[in-house]
Amino acid sequence: MIIHSSPLPDVEIPDVPVTEVVLRRAAQVPDRIALLDGPTGRSLTYAQLSAAIHAFAGGLADRGLGPGDTIALMSPNIPEFAIVFHGAAVAGVAVSTINPTYTAEEVRFQLRDSAAVLLVTIEMFVDTAREAIEGTDVDQIVVIGAAVPDTIAFTDLFGEPIEQVPVDVNEHVVVLPYSSGTTGLPKGVMLSHRNLVANIMQIEPGLSVEGDEVALAVLPFFHIYGMQVLMNGMLAQGATVITMPRFDLEQALALIQDHRVTRFLAVPPIVLALAKHPMVEQFDLSSLKQVFSGAAPLGAEVAAEAAARIDCEVVQGYGMTELSPVTHLTPIGDYKPGTVGVTVGSTACRIVDPATGEDQDVGGEGELWISGPQVMKGYLNNPEATAATIDSDGWLHTGDIAVIDADGHVSIVDRLKELIKVKGFQVAPAELEAMLLTHPAVADVAVIGVDDPEAGEVPRAYVVLKPDQQISPTDLTSFLAERVATYKVVHDIVFTEEIPKSASGKILRRMLRDQARSES
């Protein structure tokens, strides 16, 4: 066995709940702005944030909610997101974060699977929420902002502040984001307090964030990258986090300029805009110390072009929801083009040839395996999927093909898993295939990811029609648009006579990917 240890020192992981770590600077800087809503200017100081979190926790406890219960949070990036997230954590309640662009059907699946009993959202999504809770354990909707008939106003849920409800930080599930893992339909990822605390401590020395810094929160908090690196990680350092409910390039650039933003955490399409879009020249971005890209591979050329244009280091990292999420990052001043950086402290990795099972040394390609305190507890109610992802020795198999160099920098070179990443969001081929097969004209279907300069990847569907059926690609795109989130909709549909399959009936996606590359 060849184990590649981190070149960074091991980190000390406090044996405490996550909110204690996130609010550890609050008493030192009570009047510093913790969260500021970019479009409106609404803000919360660290003292106000702490008070609201504990009051929301008290309100949940007053309603009889505590350890063993789950609530769902479907919201864009606004300051109240942190109140709900950490108020639940203090009350011993798990939070399942939901993408607010989901359809009611997709929301309902997550509500049922997570056994959520309460749904917190904003007025814009109340109609979707009302439809989604039908047939679930959710009987009440809490609305952040203006009062809406037949719902509970967010502030009405506040109660007398309480302190942290005792929990086993190693075992208690504090958040249930959903991931497609290395394959299949979305699954609840069980992350404990220790998982989150460990990863906050692991990224701290690599990012080297000072307390008075300002971070722009474009990345959604419902996604593990925004949740942990931006919301929890930056607040734990006493930084100011500026939230954006939705990404708008002009507004983002203006916020960087006006608030002297120092950290811009992004995904590859945003970095591409920094490199190419003419609007960038109209704003002063000189306050930026670092642009950190994650969630999908970033081309070295794009990173270099963006860095030269804005005169700021542009680096990338690597992680997965199942890894809380960061396993690799680039410390300031240690960037190697095309790599995702070095392994974070207290983490080990292996590079394993998927064909032979043999460990690879420096320079050898293989599947990236991870071991560390940030590895999830497992998938909710799905021991089979858990066992397929984490082996009996505790190594998590990422499904990504990687190579490590002599300095410990890792490059992701290919994908073993079937997952498609569209602008950093996970899209499971099986989910889209199952949906398309419900169309009366479709006999068979296979979905793969194809390269896209803006999104990183986009889904392509190869479709076999039933005899005597005549429909257009647009018909199928419209069919999907009514049933799945926007980023999952397939706009690239190819009609074919047959889907290549193995003798056991498994779709041979590699053949389709090779075909797609030869046609491009």
KOLZA-494900 format. One record per atom (N, C-alpha, C): y, x, z; residue in one letter. Coordinates in steps of 0.2 Angstrom, whole numbers, plus 5000, padded with zeros to 4 digits. Each point is the difference from the previous one (the first is absolute). Example, Ala and Ser with C-alpha at 12.3 -4.5 7.8 and 13.67 -1.06 7.14 Angstrom:
% residues 2
497250665039A500649965000A500650045000A500549984996S500650045001S500549965003S
% end
This chain:
% residues 520
499450045000M500649965000M500650045000M500549994995I500650045000I500649955002I500350015006I500549965003I500750044999I500549964997H500650034999H500549975005H500250055005S500449985006S500750004997S500449965004S500750004999S500350075001S500550024996P500450065002P500549995005P500149945002L500549985005L499750005007L500450015005P499749995007P499749935001P499550005005D499849945002D500649965004D500049945000V500549965004V499849975006V500449995005E499849975006E500149924999E499549965001I500149934999I500049975007I500649975002P500049965006P499649945000P499749995006D499549955001D500449945002D500449974996V500449945002V500049964994V500349935001P500049964994P500650024995P499949974994V500550034995V500749985001V500249945003T500749995001T500350055005T499650025005E500350055005E500350064996E499650024995V500250064996V500649984995V499949954997V500649984995V500649995004V500049985006L500749995004L500150055005L499750064999R500050055005R500850035000R500350004995R500750025000R500549955002R499849945001A500549945001A500450015006A499850025005A500450015006A500550065000A499850054995Q500450064999Q500649984996Q499949954995V500549994995V500149925000V500149975005P500049925000P500549974995P500650044999D500549974996D500050024992D499550044999R499950024993R499749944996R500249994994I499749954996I499350024998I499549965002A499350014998A499949974993A500249944999L499849974993L500749964998L500150014994L500649974996L499849974994L500149934999D499849974994D500550024994D499850034995G500450034995G500549954997G499749944997P500449954997P500649975004P499849995007T500549965004T500350045005T499850065002G500350045005G499849985007G499649955001R499749985006R499650065003R500150015007S499750065003S499849985007S499550055002L499750005007L500150075002L500350015006T500050065004T499350015003T499850065002Y499450015003Y499949965006Y500549995004A500049965006A499849934998A500449974995Q499949934998Q499349994997Q499750054996L499450004998L499449995005L500150055005S499550005006S500049935003S500649985002A500149935003A499749954996A500149994994A499749954996A499250004999A499850065000I499350014999I499649985007I500350015005H499749985007H500149935001H500549974997A500149935001A499649964995A499850024994F499649974996F499350015002F499850055003A499450015004A499949955005A500549995004G500049955005G499949934998G500349984994G499949944997G499349994997G499750054998L499349994997L499549995006L500250045006A499649995006A500049935003A500749974999D500149935003D499649954996D499850024994R499649954996R499350015000R499850055005G499350015001G499750054996G500450044996L499750054995L500050065004L499450044998G499950075003G499550034997G499750055003P499450044997P499549954997P499750014994G499649964997G500349964995G500649995000D500449954995D500350044995D500149974994T500350034995T500649954997T500650034998I500549964997I500150044993I500349964995A500150034994A500850004999A500250054996L500750024999L500150014993L500349954996M500150004993M500850004999M500350064999S500750015000S500250064996S500550004997P500350064997P500350055005P500350054998N500250055005N500749975003N500049985006I500649985004I499950035007I500550015004P499950025006P499549975005P500049934999E499549965004E499350024999E499950034995F499350024998F499750045006F500450055002A499850045006A499949975006A500549955001I499949965006I499449965001I499849974994V499349965000V499450055001V500050054996F499550055000F499950035007F500550025003H499950045007H500049955006H500449944999G499949955005G499349975000G499650004995A499349985000A499650065003A500250064999A499650055002A500150015008A500649985002V500150005008V499649955003V500049944997A499649945002A499250015000A499850064997G499350014999G499749964994G500549974995V499849964995V499950044993V499549994996A500050044994A500449964995A500350044995V500449984995V499750014993V499949954996S499850014993S500649994995S500250064997T500650004996T499849974993T500449964997I499849974994I500650014995I499850014994N500450014994N500449944999N500749995000P500349944999P500049984993P499850044995T500049984994T499349964998T499650005005Y499349974998Y500149934999Y499549974996T499949934999T499849975006T500049935001A499749975006A499350015001A499650004994E499350015000E499950075003E500350054998E499950075003E500250005007E500649975002V500150005007V499549965004V499849954998R499449965003R499450045002R499850044995F499450055001F500250045006F500550035000Q500250055005Q500049975007Q500349945000L500149965006L499349985003L499649984996R499349985002R499650065002R500050064996D499650055002D500250045006D500750005001S500250035006S500049965006S499949934999A500049955006A500650005003A500650004996A500750005003A500149935003A500449995005V500149945003V500749985000V500550044997L500749995000L500250044994L500549974996L500350044994L500750005001L500350064999V500750025001V500250014993V500649974997T500250014994T500749994999T500350004994I500749985000I500149944995I500649975000E500149944997E499850004993E500150054996M499850004993M499349994999M499550025005F499349994999F499749945003F500449965003V499749945004V499649964996V500249984994D499549964996D499450034999D500050074998T499350034999T499650005006T500450015006A499650005007A499749945001A500449944999R499749935001R499449994996R500050024994E499449994996E499450045002E500250075002A499550055002A499649985006A500349975005I499749995007I499549945000I500049964994E499549955000E499350035000E499649975005G499350035000G499950065004G500650025004T499950065004T500149985007T500050055005D500149995007D500850005001D500450014995V500750005002V500349935000V500349985005D500349935001D500750005001D500350065000Q500750005001Q500350064996Q500649994997I500450054996I500650025004I500150065001V500650035003V500550034994V500649975000V500550034995V500550045003V500150064997I500550045001I500649984997I500649995003G500649984997G500149935001G500349964995A500249935001A499449965002A500249945004A499549965002A499749964994A499449984999V499749964995V499649955003V500049944998P499649945002P499350025001P499749985006D499350005001D499750085001D500550045002T499850075001T500450025007T499850065002I500350025007I500550054998I500650005002A500550054999A499850065004A500150064997F499850075002F500250015007F500749995001T500350015007T499749955005T499849944998D499849955005D499350035003D499750044997L499350035002L500150055006L500650035000F500150055005F499949975007F499850045005G499949985007G500350065005G499849995006E500250055005E499650074998E500450054999P499750074998P499450025005P499550024996I499450035004I499950074998I499650045004E499850074999E499449994996E499850064998Q499450014996Q499449975003Q499649954997V499449985002V499550055000V499650015005P499550065000P499549994995P499950054996V499550004994V499750075000V499450004998D499650064998D500350034994D500450055000V500350034994V499550024995V499450025002N499550034995N499749944996N499949945004E499649954997E500449944997E500649995004H500449944998H500350004993H499949954996V500250004993V500849975001V500450044998V500749985000V500349984994V499750024994V500349974993V499450004996V500049944995L499549994995L500350004994L500250054997P500250004993P499449994995P500149974994Y499449994996Y500050054994Y499450034999S499950054995S499449984996S500050024993S499449994996S499550065001S500250055004G499650065002G499850034993G499450035000T499850044994T499849954994T499849945002T499849954995T500049935003T500049954996G499949935003G500649965002G499949945003L500549965002L500450035006L500649975001P500450035006P499649995006P500150055005K499650005006K500550015006K500049975005G500450025006G499850075003G500550045000V499950075003V500250005007V499550015004M500250005007M500250075003M500750005002L500350065002L500249995007L499850055004S500149995008S500750035001S500249995007H500650045002H499950074999H499550035002R499950074999R500050024993R499749974995N500150014993N500850014998N500449955002L500750004998L500350065004L499950015006V500450055004V499850074997V499350014999A499850064997A500450024994A500049954995N500350024994N500850015001N500349965004I500750025001I500150075003I499650025004M500150075003M499850054994M499549984996Q499850054995Q500550014995Q500449954998I500550004995I500650035002I500150005007E500750035003E500150074998E499650055001P500250074999P500150014992P499649964996G500150014993G500649984997G500249945002L500749974998L500650035003L499950025006S500650045004S500649955000S499949945002V500649965000V500450015006V500750014999E500450005006E500249935003E500249995006G500149945003G500649964997G500550044997D500649964998D500049994992D499450014997E499949994993E500049924998E500149994994V500049934997V499550004995V499549955000A499549994995A500149934997A499950004993L500049944996L499349974999L500049935003A499349975000A500049954994A499850034994V499849964994V499349985000V499650055002L499349985000L499849955005L499649954998P499949945005P499650025006P500349975006F499750015006F499349975001F499849954995F499449975001F499450054997F500250054996H499650054997H500050065005H499450035001I499950055005I500550055000I500250024994Y500450064999Y500749985003Y500349954998G500649985003G500049985007G499449975002M499949985007M500050075005M499750054998Q499850055004Q500550064999Q500150024994V500550064999V500749985001V500249944997L500749985001L500249975006L499749945001M500249965006M499850045007M499350015001N499850025006N500250085001N499950044994G500150075001G500750025001G500549964996M500750025001M500349975006M499849945002L500249985007L499850045006L499450034999A499750045005A500450075001A500450014995Q500450065000Q500749995002Q500249935001G500749985002G500450004994G499750004994A500449994993A500349934999A500549994996T500249944998T499649984993T499749945000V499749974994V500449954997V500150014994I500449944996I499549974996I500049935001T499549964997T500249974993T499649994995M500149974994M499549954999M500149935000P499549954998P499750014994P500350024995R499750014993R500450064997R499650044996F500350064997F500549984994F500650035000D500549994995D500350075000D499950044994L500250074999L500850005002L500449964997E500750015002E500249995007E499749955003Q500149995007Q499750065004Q499450034998A499750055004A500550065000A500250024994L500550064999L500649995004L500349945000A500649985004A499950015007A499449985003L499950015007L499950075002L499750044995I499950075001I500750035001I500449984995Q500750035000Q500449985006Q500049945002D500449975005D499850025007D499350005001H499850015007H499750075001H500250054995R499850075000R499250005002R499649974996V499350005001V499750074999V499650025005T499750074999T499350004998T499649945001R499350004998R499949944995R499750014995F499949954995F499250004999F499649965003L499349994998L499949954995L499650034995A500049964993A499350004997A500049974995V499350004996V500250024993V499550034996P500250034993P500549964996P500049944999P500549964996P500750015002P500150015007I500750015002I500250074999I499550055000V500250074999V500150004992V499749974996L500150004993L500749974999L500249955003A500749984999A500550055002A499950045006L500450055002L500150054995L499450014996A500050064995A500449974994A499949944998K500249984993K500649955000K500149965005H500549944999H500750035000H500449984995P500750025000P500449985006P499849955003M500449975006M500050055006M499550055000V500050045006V500650055000V500350014994E500650055000E500649975003E500049935001Q500649975003Q500150005007Q499550035004F499950005007F500050075003F500250005006D500050065004D499450005004D499550044998L499350015004L500050065003L500550045002S500050065003S499750005007S500049945003S499850005007S499250015000S499749994995L499250005000L499850075002L499550005004K499650065002K499450014996K499749944999Q499350004997Q499949934998Q499650004994V499749944997V499350015000V499749955004F499250015001F499749944997F499550024995S499749954996S499349995002S499749945000G499349995002G499849944997G499449985002A499649944997A499750004994A500250054995A499750014994A500250074997A499650034996P500250064997P500750014997P500350055002L500750024997L499950064995L500249994994G499950064995G500550065002G499850065000A500450065002A500650004996A500049984993E500650014996E500549955002E499849945002V500549955002V500350025007V499650025004A500250035007A500650054999A499850054995A500550054999A500649984997A500049954995E500649984997E500449965005E499749965004A500449965005A500350055005A499650055002A500350055005A500650034998A499950034993A500650034997A500649964999A499949944999R500549954998R500449985007R499749995005I500349985006I500150065005I499850064998D500050065005D499749985006D499449985000C499749995007C499250014999C499750025005E499350014999E499649934999E499650004995V499649944999V499250025000V499749975005V499350025002V499649945000V499350015001Q499649945001Q499550015005Q499749955002G499450005005G499549964998G499549995004Y499449964999Y499749975006Y499749944999G499749965005G499749944998G499849965005M499649944998M500249955006M500049944999T500049955005T499550015006T499450024998E499450015004E500250075004E500550034999L500150075003L500750005004L500349945001S500549985004S500750034998S500350034994P499650014995P499950074998P500450055003V500150064997V499550055002V499750044995T499650065001T500350064997T500449994995H500350064997H500849994999H500450055001L500750004999L500350074999L500650004997T500350064998T500650025005T499950055005P500550025004P500650024996P500649995003I500650024997I500050074998I500150024994G500050074997G499450034998G499449965000D499450024999D499749964994D500449984995Y499749964995Y499750044994Y499449984998K499750034994K499949944995K500350014994P500049954995P499349974999P500049934999G499449974999G499549995005G500150035006T499649995006T500349945005T499549985004V500249955005V500150035007V500150075000G500150045006G499450025003G500150015007V499550035004V499749945005V499450025002T499749955005T500450005006T500149945003V500449995006V499650035006V500350015006G499750035006G499549965002G499550035004S499449965003S499649964995S500050034994T499649964995T499650064996T499449984997A499650044996A499949964994A499850044995C499849974994C499450044996C499749974996R499450034996R500149984993R499850044996I500049984992I499350004998I499749944999V499350004999V499849974993V499650044996D499849984993D499649945001D500349944996P499749945001P499350004997P499950044995A499350004997A499550045004A500250055003T499550045004T500050005007T500649975003G500150005007G500150065003G500250054996E500150075003E500750015001E500250035006D500750025001D500350054996D500649994998Q500350054996Q500550045004Q500150074998D500450045003D500750004996D500550045002V500650004997V499950014992V500449954996G500050004993G499449954997G499649985004G499549954998G500249935000G499849964995E500249935000E499449965003E500249955004G499649955003G500349945003G499749965003E500349945003E500350025007E500649985002L500350025006L499749965005L499850035006W499749975006W500550025005W500149955005I500550015005I499749995007I500250045005S499849995007S500650015004S500149965005G500650005004G500149945004G500550005005P500149955005P500349944996P500350014994Q500349954996Q499549954996Q499450025000V499549964996V499949935004V500049954996M500049935002M499449995004M500049955004K499449975004K499549984995K500249974995G499549974995G500449944997G499649964995Y500249944997Y499849945004Y500549965001L499949945004L499449954997L499549995004N499449964999N499750024993N500050074999N499650024994N499750075002N499550005004P499650065001P499850044994P499849964995E499750034994E500550044996E500649975000A500550044996A500350065005A500049995006T500150065005T499650054999T499349995000A499550054999A500050034993A500349974995A500050034994A500650044999A500550005005T500650045000T500050055005T499749995006I500050055005I499350025001I499850064999D499350025001D499850005008D499450025001S499750005007S500350055004S500350054997D500350065003D500749995001D500349944998G500749995001G500550024994G499750034995W500450024994W500249944996W500649994998L500249944996L500050034993L499749964995H500050024993H500549974997H500550034997T500649974997T499949974993T499550034997G500049974993G500450044995G500450055002D500450044996D499750074999D500150024994I499750074998I500650055001I499950055004A500550055002A499850074999A500550055001V499850075000V500550035005V499850055004I500450035005I500150074998I500650035000D500150074999D500050055006D500150064999A499950055005A500549995006A500649974998D500549995005D499949935004D499549964998G499949945003G500349944997G500350014994H500449944997H499449974996H500149935000V499549964996V500349964994V499650004995S500249964994S499549954999S500249944998I499649944999I500050004992I499350014998V500050014992V499649944997V499749965003D499749944997D499849955005D499749954998R499949945004R499249985000R499750015005L499349985000L499949925001L500549975004K500049935002K500349964994K499849945000E500349954995E500749985001E500250015006L500749975002L500550024995L500549954998I500550014996I500750005004I500450054999K500650005004K500649994995K500349945001V500649984996V500650015005V500450054998K500750015004K499850015007K499450035001G499850015007G499649955004G500049944997F499649945002F499350004998F499549985004Q499350004998Q499849944996Q499750014995V499749944996V499350024999V499649955003A499350014999A499749964994A499750044995P499749974994P499649945001P499650005006A499549955001A500449935001A500550015004E500449945001E500349974994E500250044995L500349974994L499449974995L499550045001E499449984996E499849935002E499949995007A499849945002A500449944999A500750025000M500549944998M499949994993M500050054995L500049984993L499349974998L499550015004L499449964998L500049935002L500549985004T500049935001T500449964994T500250044995H500349964994H499549984996H500049944998P499549974996P499850034993P500450044998A499950034993A499750075001A500050035006V499850075001V499250005002V499750044996A499350015001A499850075005A500450054999D499950065003D500750045000D500150045005V500650045000V499950065004V500450064999A500050065003A500750025001A500350025005V500650025001V500150085002V500450044997I500150075002I500750015001I500250065002G500750025000G500150054994G500649994997V500250054995V500750025002V500150074998D500650035002D500649964997D500650015004D500649974998D500650045003D500450024996P500650055002P500449975005P500149935001E500449985005E499649985006E499549965000A499649975005A499550055003A499850064996G499550045002G499349984997G499849945001E499549964997E500149934999E499749974996V500049934999V499349974998V499849945002P499449984998P499949984993P499450014997R499949984994R499349965000R500049944997A499449965000A499650004994A499450025000Y499649994994Y499649935001Y500149954995V499849945001V499549984994V499449975002V499649974995V500049925001V500249974994L500149935000L499349964999L500049945003K499449964998K500049984993K499449984997P500049984993P500549944999P500350014994D500449954997D500749995004D500150055005Q500649995004Q500650044996Q500649985000Q500550034997Q500650005004Q500250055004I500650005004I500350074999I500750005002S500450064999S500050045006S500150074999P500250045006P500549975005P500549974997T500549975004T499849945004T499549964997D499749955004D499750035007D499650054999L499750035006L500550035005L500550034997T500550035005T500449945004T500149954996S500349945004S499649975005S499350004998F499549975005F500050045006F500150075000L500050045006L500650005003L500649994997A500650005003A500149945005A499649954999E500049945004E499650015007E499650065000R499550005005R500050075004R500450054997V500050065004V500750035000V500150055005A500750035000A500250034994A500650014999T500350024994T499750074997T500050055005Y499750064998Y499350004998Y499649955002K499350004998K499949974993K500549964997V499949974994V499950054994V499549984996V499850044995V500449984993V500450054998H500349984993H499750044994H499550045002D499650044995D499349974999D499949964996I499449974999I499750014993I499350035000V499750024994V499449954999V499949974995F499449964999F499550044997F499450005002T499450044998T499449964999T499550034997E499449964999E499550015006E500150055004E499550025005E500350055005E499849995006I500250045006I499550055001I500150075000P499550055001P499849995007P499350005001K499750005007K499450045000K499850025006S499450045002S499449955000S499450035000A499449965000A500049955006A500350025006S500149965005S500549955000S500450004995G500549954999G500750025002G500150065002K500650025003K500550024994K500649985000I500550024995I500150074999I499950034994L500250074999L500750014999L500450005005R500750014999R500250064997R499650065002R500250064997R500050004992R499549964997M500050004993M500749964997M500249955004L500649974998L500650045001L500050045005R500650045001R500050064995R499450024998D500050054995D500249974993D499849944999Q500249974994Q500849995000Q500349985006A500749995000A500450064999A499750065003R500450064999R499950024992R499549994997S499950024993S500549964995S500249945003E500449964996E500750015001E500250035005S500750015002S500350074997S
% end
